[in-house]
Amino acid sequence: MPIPQPNNPLHGITLEKMLRYLLAYYTWEGLYNQVPANCFKNNPSIKSSLTFLRKTPWARQRLETIYIYITRDGVNEEWFAFEE
């Protein structure tokens, strides 16, 4: 049984959910401005971005920090449905 983590704002949020949410908020260009990584600029896709973020701790941490900041006042559930 998983341990509840009430003080962890990322608990239950997968990297893909976080990325889709931020894409709905920023778009690819805006996300590149926030996290300057080529996976957000050159032929961006969810799959390539997830691969990059899983291998690059600084970029993932930056993305998590941005997500926490953006959702500090609540989450818009509709934004999780971002489609490429």
N, C-alpha and C positions, 0 to 999 in steps of 0.2 A: 504494500500500500504506500503510495507516494506521501511524502511529508509535506504538509501545508506550508506555504511560504508567503505569509501575508505582507511582509515587508519587501518582497522582491517584485518590482514592477514588470519584470520580464517573465515571470512565472507563467507558464502555459502559452507563451508566444514563441512560435517557431521562427527561425530566420526567414523562411519564405513568407510567412504572414507579415512580419515586420517590413520586409522589402516591398511587398505589394502595397502595404499601407503607405509607406513613404513615397512610393511611385505615384499613388493617387494624390498625394499631397503636393509633391514637387515636380513630377514628370522626370524623364531621364536627364534632361538638360539641367534642371534644378538640382537633382540628386548629384550630378557630376560637380556642380558648383559647391555643394556641401562636402562631398567626399571625392576629391580629385583622383579618380581611378579610371583607367581606360575602359574597363568593363561597362561603365556607365555612359561612355562617349562614342566609342567605335563599335557600331553594330550591336547595341545593347540587347540583352535578353535576360529573362529571369534565370534561366539555366546557367548561362555563363557568369552572371553576377553572383549566384549562389556558390558556384565553384570557386570563384575568386575570394569571396568573403570567408569561406570555410578555411582557406589556406593562408589568409592574411589577417593576423590578429589586430593590427592597428586599424584597418578599414572596418572590420566587424565591430570593434569597440566604438569607433566614431559613429557608425550607423546606430548602434544600441543607444548611445548617448543622445543622438538626435531624436530617436523614437521616444525615449523617456521624456525629453523636453516637450515634444509636440503633443504627447498624450497626457501631460501633467494635469489637465483640466477635464480629462475624459477621452473616450475613444469613440470615433464615428464608425460604427460597425460596417456601414456600406462601403467604406474605403478598403476593406479587406478583400473585396471582390474585384480588384483591379485586373483587367485583362490586357494582354500584350496586343 
